Structures are given as C-alpha cells and as structure tokens.
C-alpha cells in the first residue's frame, strides 16, 4: 500500500510539473509580445513533459484536432488520440463550454486552462484533471495550432474521460496579436 501511495504521489507530482514545463516553454517562445510559431516547437526542449503533452490543429471556428499526444494523454482518454477532435475528451453536455474556451484562446491569443472533473466526480464537480492550451501561429500570424497538456490532479482518476468542465480560466500574457488594418492612400 505504501509503495502504491508513493508511486501515485510521484506520478501526480510529475504531471503537475509537466504542465509547468509546458507553460514555461511556451512563455520562452513568446518574443517581443508576438505569439510563437508552431514550427518553433521543439519536442526535445519539453522532453520531461511529453507524456502529458499534445499538439492540436485548429479547424473550423472553435474546434481542434489532435495531431500527436503523449502516452498519459491517451491513457486519460482511454484511446489513441491522433486525428481525434480534442472535444472528444469532454462530455457531450460540456462541449459547448469547451468550444467557447478554444474560441477564446484563438481570438484572445492567450493561454487557456480548463479544470476538469471525472465521471465519478460529476455531482461534486471536484477537479480531477487540468487541460491547458497555448496558442501557436502560422507564418501569416493566424492561430492554427495549440501546444497543450493534460494532467490528473490529486487522487487517481478511477476511469478515463470523457471529462466534465468545472471552470475555464484565460491567462492574460504580454502577447501582441497582429491585426490587419486597411490603409487608404488617396494621394
């Protein structure tokens, strides 16, 4: 029993640390207020967080598709994730709120953190996992990708997702979104 508790504690600590690594890495890519290019993401720089990390590609107005995911993400989803919509990690009743969070990340250009609850915690809304999304841009300055992470919080999650959404938090950062503006020269 003690070994299981120590193992669980170590894994939980590693998961929280992995999300911290992803956040620090994304912040290090932000230069002079500009969002990082998706092509700048170097998996070697986040090696200790890869198990809890994923890359997702935006499609449509408020959706994202997982391009690649770490083993812990797939374990929490209970299925291989490559090519799946990111919203499949979320219960059907909470997908509208989740899609609004993805839209907020795209429009605001700020990271979004989503507190999730497991199937067994739906009544209490106890936070059992955290999902983070960090916006990445293409060469035209549009947000087309996300660096993300998914990690359990506290006690082990008895059954894998889908998860319910407890809370969505947008983190304001010192990023500068590029905007097009119309310039008319009538000279």
C-alpha positions in Angstrom: 0.0 0.0 0.0 2.7 2.5 0.9 4.5 1.8 -2.4 1.3 2.4 -4.4 0.7 5.7 -2.5 4.3 6.8 -3.0 4.1 5.9 -6.7 0.8 7.7 -7.1 2.2 10.8 -5.3 5.3 10.8 -7.6 3.2 10.5 -10.7 0.8 13.3 -9.6 3.8 15.5 -8.9 5.3 14.7 -12.3 2.0 15.5 -14.0 1.8 18.9 -12.3 5.5 19.6 -13.1 4.9 18.6 -16.8 2.2 21.3 -17.1 4.6 23.8 -15.6 7.3 22.8 -18.1 4.9 23.4 -21.0 3.8 26.8 -19.7 7.4 27.9 -19.1 8.5 26.6 -22.5 5.6 28.4 -24.3 6.4 31.6 -22.5 10.1 31.3 -23.5 8.9 31.2 -27.2 6.9 34.4 -26.9 9.2 37.1 -28.3 8.6 40.8 -28.1 4.9 40.2 -27.4 4.4 38.0 -30.5 2.8 34.6 -30.3 5.2 31.7 -31.1 5.2 30.0 -34.5 4.0 26.4 -34.4 7.2 25.4 -36.3 9.3 26.7 -33.4 8.0 23.9 -31.0 10.9 21.6 -30.3 9.9 18.4 -28.5 13.5 18.0 -27.3 13.0 21.1 -25.2 10.0 19.7 -23.4 11.2 16.1 -23.1 10.2 15.8 -19.4 6.6 16.9 -20.3 6.0 14.9 -23.5 3.9 12.2 -21.8 1.3 14.8 -20.8 1.6 17.0 -23.9 -0.2 17.1 -27.2 -0.2 19.2 -30.4 -3.6 20.1 -31.8 -4.6 21.7 -35.1 -7.4 24.2 -35.3 -10.2 23.5 -37.7 -13.4 25.5 -38.1 -14.2 28.3 -35.8 -14.0 26.6 -32.5 -12.6 23.1 -32.9 -9.2 21.4 -32.8 -7.9 18.0 -33.9 -5.2 16.2 -32.0 -2.1 15.7 -34.2 0.1 13.9 -31.7 -0.4 13.1 -28.0 1.7 11.7 -25.2 1.0 8.3 -23.5 -0.5 9.9 -20.4 -3.0 11.8 -22.5 -4.0 8.7 -24.4 -4.3 6.8 -21.1 -6.6 9.5 -19.7 -8.7 9.5 -22.9 -8.6 5.6 -22.9 -7.9 5.6 -26.7 -5.3 6.5 -29.2 -5.8 10.3 -29.8 -4.1 11.0 -33.1 -6.7 12.6 -35.5 -9.5 12.8 -33.0 -11.2 16.1 -32.2 -10.0 17.5 -28.9 -13.6 17.9 -27.8 -13.9 14.1 -27.5 -12.1 14.3 -24.2 -15.1 16.3 -22.9 -18.6 15.1 -22.0 -21.2 15.9 -24.6 -23.1 18.2 -22.2 -20.0 20.4 -21.7 -18.7 20.6 -25.2 -20.2 24.0 -25.9 -18.4 25.5 -23.0 -15.2 23.7 -24.1 -15.6 25.0 -27.7 -16.0 28.6 -26.3 -12.7 28.1 -24.4 -11.0 27.1 -27.7 -12.5 30.1 -29.4 -11.3 32.4 -26.6 -7.8 31.0 -26.9 -7.9 31.7 -30.7 -9.5 35.2 -30.5 -7.6 36.5 -27.5 -4.3 34.8 -28.2 -4.0 33.9 -24.6 -3.4 30.5 -22.9 -6.5 28.8 -21.5 -6.6 26.5 -18.6 -9.6 24.2 -18.1 -10.4 22.5 -14.8 -12.0 19.1 -15.5 -13.9 16.6 -13.4 -14.1 12.9 -13.9 -17.1 10.7 -14.4 -17.3 9.9 -10.8 -17.0 13.5 -9.6 -19.8 14.9 -11.7 -22.0 15.6 -8.7 -19.3 17.2 -6.6 -17.6 18.9 -9.5 -14.3 18.0 -7.8 -11.4 18.9 -10.1 -9.7 15.8 -11.2 -7.6 17.0 -14.2 -6.3 20.1 -15.8 -6.1 20.8 -19.5 -4.1 23.7 -20.9 -4.0 25.2 -24.4 -1.2 27.5 -25.6 -1.9 29.2 -28.9 0.6 28.9 -31.8 0.6 30.8 -35.1 1.5 30.1 -38.6 3.7 32.3 -40.8 0.7 34.6 -41.6 0.1 35.3 -37.9 -3.1 33.2 -37.6 -3.6 30.9 -34.7 -3.7 27.5 -36.3 -2.2 25.1 -33.7 -2.1 24.6 -30.0 0.5 23.2 -27.7 -1.5 21.5 -24.9 -1.2 19.5 -21.8 -3.5 17.2 -19.8 -2.7 16.0 -16.3 -4.5 14.4 -13.4 -4.9 16.4 -10.2 -4.8 14.8 -6.7 -6.3 11.4 -6.4 -6.1 9.0 -9.2 -8.8 9.1 -11.8 -10.7 5.8 -11.4 -12.0 5.8 -15.0 -10.6 7.6 -18.1 -12.6 10.5 -19.6 -14.7 12.0 -21.0 -14.5 14.8 -18.6 -16.9 17.5 -17.4 -15.8 21.1 -17.4 -15.6 22.7 -14.0 -14.0 26.1 -14.8 -12.3 27.9 -17.7 -9.6 30.4 -17.0 -7.9 32.6 -19.6 -4.5 33.7 -18.7 -3.5 37.1 -19.9 0.0 37.3 -21.1 2.1 40.0 -22.6 1.4 38.9 -26.2 0.6 41.1 -29.1 -1.8 39.8 -31.7 -1.1 41.1 -35.2 -4.2 42.6 -36.8 -4.7 43.6 -40.3 -5.8 47.2 -40.9 -7.0 48.9 -44.0 -4.8 51.8 -45.1 -6.1 54.0 -47.9 -3.8 56.3 -49.7 -5.8 58.8 -51.9 -2.8 60.8 -53.0 
